Structure formats: structure tokens, C-alpha cells
Amino acid sequence: MAKFQKIKDRAEQRKGGGAALKKLLPKVSSNKQLASLGDDRYLAMMTKCINQAGFSWKVIENKWPQFEEAFFGFNPHKLGLLSPEQWEAYTSDRRVVRNWQKIKALQENVFFVQEESRKHGSFGKFIADWPVSDQIGLMAYLKKQGSRLGGQSALWFLRQMGKDCFILSRDVVVTLKGTGLDIAEQPSSQRDLKKVQAQFNQWHEETGLPFSHLSRIAACSVGENYM
């Protein structure tokens, strides 16, 4: 396996130097910061990422203040009191994306967030306490216990909240395969995901860099994303 420094050197050359690459690296929150965020913010970001999946991110971003208004600021307690009829009424509410499957996902994730918050003290503490060396375990848990939180939606949800995590974008997968890792072009099996996790764990031990930074640097080292 190639040392990560070679990948980093290639990314710096493509992005105009080390300082330019550093500016592209995502913010990583501390466990204290993750734990301090309210359950409503986690529920809101879940909903945003679910609605962005297969849709225009820009449209969702522009409509987001209306989402916040329609869904009571994503207050889990208030949303948990809605009747089935009130949830169904959102399919006619122009403030949100009128897709029943995505509305239903929010309805189900309200109870998911509440349950984890009850067990751990807050949903943020649940996310903060999950070890970054077992990201694939967290991904599997979100997929099983949450609603529509599989695949890229879960990854972008974690990244947007500041949780240290890798993103399995096309360029990241190309970089991983380029090191000799035998995985599918869209790794989703537990076999492939365990290999990916092991590689990121190795890179982290080698460099001391956060997983989010390793992932972004890997993405910048290949493809058509030249400066």
C-alpha cells in the first residue's frame, strides 16, 4: 500500500500547494461541540440530507427557512405530538418537498432521535461517543434504526454535523482502489466497508490526520477537480 504522503503530495500539486489544499479541508467538531448541539439540529440535518438525496441541493438550501417554519424548528417534542392527519397534510404544504416518503422519514426519525437521546442523554452525545475507528458500525446503526439514513445520506449527515468521518465519493473510491484495495466501485457490502475502514484507520495512525481530512485529501488527489 502506498504511503498517504504520496497521495497528499499529489493533492497539493493539483490544488496549488499545501496552503491552498488546507483551505479545502472540512471543519471537524470536537466531541464536546458535537454533544452540545441540540436534538433539533441533528433532526434538521437528517431531514436536509434526506431531501437533498436525488434532488437539487440548491433548491433545498433555498427552501430551508420554510422547512424550519413548517416543521416547528425541528423540535422533536412538538413534532412527536402531531397526529397522522397532520403529518399527511404536509403532502400539500408548499413550504416543503411534498414527497410522502421523505415526510414519513422525518416522522420516523423524530422517534429515533428521541429514543437515542433518552438512552444517551442527548442525540449529540450518542454521535460524539461513537468511535471514529468504527464509522462503518455507526453507518450500519443509522441505516437500521433510522429512516432513509443509508448510503450517502448518512455520510453527508455526519459530515455536515462536524463528525469526523470519511465520505465515499467517486474520487475517494478511485484513490482507495489505486492503493491496491480490492473493493467495488460503489462499496456497500460489509466486506468492502471493513476494508475501507481498515485503510482509513491505517492512514490515521500513519499521519495523525482526522478522517475527514484524509477523505478530502484523497478526493483532491485524483479526477478532474484541478485548481
C-alpha positions in Angstrom: 0.0 0.0 0.0 1.3 3.5 -0.9 2.1 5.8 2.0 -0.5 8.5 2.4 2.2 11.2 1.9 2.3 10.4 -1.8 -1.4 10.9 -2.0 -1.1 14.2 -0.1 1.7 15.4 -2.3 -0.4 14.7 -5.4 -3.3 16.6 -4.0 -1.2 19.6 -3.2 0.2 19.7 -6.7 -3.3 19.6 -8.1 -4.6 22.3 -5.8 -1.8 24.8 -6.0 0.2 23.9 -2.9 -0.2 22.9 0.7 -1.8 26.2 1.9 -4.4 26.0 -0.9 -5.3 22.4 -0.1 -5.6 23.2 3.6 -8.3 25.7 2.9 -10.4 23.0 1.3 -10.4 20.7 4.3 -13.7 20.4 6.2 -14.2 21.6 9.8 -14.1 18.8 12.3 -16.0 19.4 15.6 -14.8 18.2 19.0 -16.8 15.6 20.9 -17.8 18.4 23.3 -19.1 20.5 20.4 -21.0 17.5 18.9 -22.6 16.8 22.3 -23.6 20.4 22.8 -25.7 20.6 19.7 -29.5 20.2 20.3 -31.5 17.2 19.2 -33.4 19.6 16.9 -30.2 20.4 14.9 -29.5 16.7 14.3 -33.1 16.1 13.2 -32.9 19.1 10.9 -29.7 18.0 9.2 -31.0 14.4 8.8 -34.0 15.9 7.1 -32.0 18.2 4.9 -29.7 15.4 3.7 -32.6 13.1 3.0 -34.4 15.7 1.0 -31.2 16.6 -0.9 -30.8 12.9 -2.0 -31.8 12.7 -5.6 -32.8 16.3 -5.7 -31.3 19.7 -6.3 -29.2 20.7 -3.2 -29.6 24.4 -4.2 -33.4 24.1 -4.2 -33.4 22.6 -0.8 -31.0 25.2 0.6 -33.2 28.0 -0.7 -36.3 26.5 0.8 -34.7 25.6 4.1 -36.1 28.5 6.1 -39.6 27.4 5.0 -38.8 23.8 6.1 -37.7 25.2 9.6 -41.0 27.1 9.8 -43.2 24.2 8.7 -41.6 21.7 11.0 -41.5 23.9 14.2 -37.8 24.3 14.1 -37.5 20.5 14.1 -38.4 20.4 17.8 -38.7 16.6 18.4 -41.2 17.1 21.2 -43.6 19.3 19.1 -43.3 17.0 16.1 -43.9 14.0 18.3 -47.3 15.3 19.2 -48.5 15.6 15.6 -51.4 13.4 14.6 -51.3 11.1 11.5 -53.6 13.5 9.7 -51.3 16.4 10.4 -48.3 14.5 9.0 -50.3 13.7 5.9 -51.2 17.4 5.5 -47.5 18.1 4.7 -48.0 16.5 1.3 -50.0 19.6 0.4 -47.7 22.1 2.1 -45.8 24.2 -0.4 -43.2 25.1 2.2 -41.6 21.6 2.0 -40.9 19.0 -0.6 -44.3 17.2 -0.9 -42.9 13.7 -1.1 -44.6 11.4 1.4 -41.7 9.0 1.7 -39.4 11.9 2.8 -42.1 13.3 5.1 -42.6 9.9 6.6 -38.8 9.6 7.1 -38.9 12.7 9.3 -41.9 11.3 11.2 -39.9 8.1 11.9 -36.7 9.9 12.7 -38.4 12.0 15.3 -38.8 8.9 17.4 -35.3 7.6 16.5 -33.8 10.9 17.8 -35.9 10.9 20.9 -35.0 7.3 21.7 -31.3 7.7 21.4 -31.5 11.0 23.3 -33.3 9.1 26.1 -30.6 6.4 26.2 -27.5 8.6 25.9 -28.6 11.9 27.4 -28.8 13.6 24.0 -28.5 12.6 20.4 -25.3 14.7 20.1 -23.7 12.6 22.9 -24.7 9.4 21.1 -22.9 10.7 17.9 -19.9 12.1 19.8 -19.3 8.9 21.8 -19.3 6.6 18.7 -15.6 5.9 17.9 -14.3 7.2 14.6 -12.4 4.0 14.1 -15.8 2.2 13.7 -17.5 4.6 11.3 -19.0 1.7 9.4 -20.6 0.5 12.6 -22.3 3.9 13.0 -23.3 3.8 9.4 -25.0 0.4 9.9 -26.7 1.6 13.0 -28.1 4.7 11.4 -29.4 2.7 8.5 -31.1 0.1 10.7 -32.5 2.3 13.4 -33.2 5.5 11.4 -35.3 6.1 8.3 -33.7 6.7 4.9 -30.3 7.1 6.5 -28.3 4.6 4.4 -25.6 5.3 1.9 -24.5 8.8 1.1 -27.3 10.4 3.1 -25.8 9.1 6.4 -22.3 10.1 5.4 -23.2 13.7 4.4 -25.4 14.0 7.6 -22.3 13.1 9.7 -20.0 15.4 7.8 -22.4 18.4 7.9 -22.7 18.0 11.7 -19.0 18.0 12.0 -18.5 14.4 13.0 -15.0 13.2 11.9 -15.8 10.8 9.0 -14.8 9.8 5.5 -17.1 10.2 2.5 -17.1 7.5 -0.1 -17.3 9.8 -3.1 -16.2 8.5 -6.5 -12.8 10.2 -6.3 -12.2 8.8 -2.8 -13.0 5.3 -4.0 -10.7 5.7 -7.0 -7.9 6.7 -4.7 -8.6 3.7 -2.4 -8.6 1.3 -5.4 -5.4 3.0 -6.6 -3.6 1.9 -3.5 -4.5 -1.7 -4.3 -7.6 -2.0 -2.2 -9.9 -4.7 -3.7 -13.3 -3.1 -3.4 -16.3 -2.4 -5.7 -16.7 1.0 -7.4 -19.6 1.7 -5.1 -18.6 -0.2 -1.9 -21.6 -1.1 0.1 -21.1 -4.7 1.3 -19.7 -5.2 4.8 -16.7 -6.9 3.3 -15.8 -3.8 1.3 -16.7 -1.4 4.0 -14.4 -3.2 6.5 -11.5 -2.9 4.0 -12.2 0.8 3.6 -12.4 1.4 7.4 -9.1 -0.5 7.9 -7.4 1.6 5.3 -8.6 4.9 6.8 -7.6 3.6 10.3 -4.1 2.9 8.9 -3.8 6.3 7.3 -5.0 7.9 10.5 -2.3 6.1 12.5 0.3 6.9 9.9 -0.5 10.7 9.7 -2.5 11.7 12.8 -4.9 13.5 10.5 -8.7 13.5 11.1 -10.6 11.0 8.9 -12.5 14.0 7.3 -9.2 15.5 6.2 -7.9 12.2 4.9 -11.0 11.7 2.9 -10.9 15.2 1.4 -7.2 15.0 0.5 -7.8 11.6 -1.1 -10.7 13.2 -3.2 -8.4 16.0 -4.3 -5.7 13.7 -5.4 -7.5 12.3 -8.5 -10.2 13.1 -11.0 -10.9 16.3 -12.8 -11.0 18.6 -9.8 -7.9 20.6 -10.7 -7.4 24.1 -9.3 
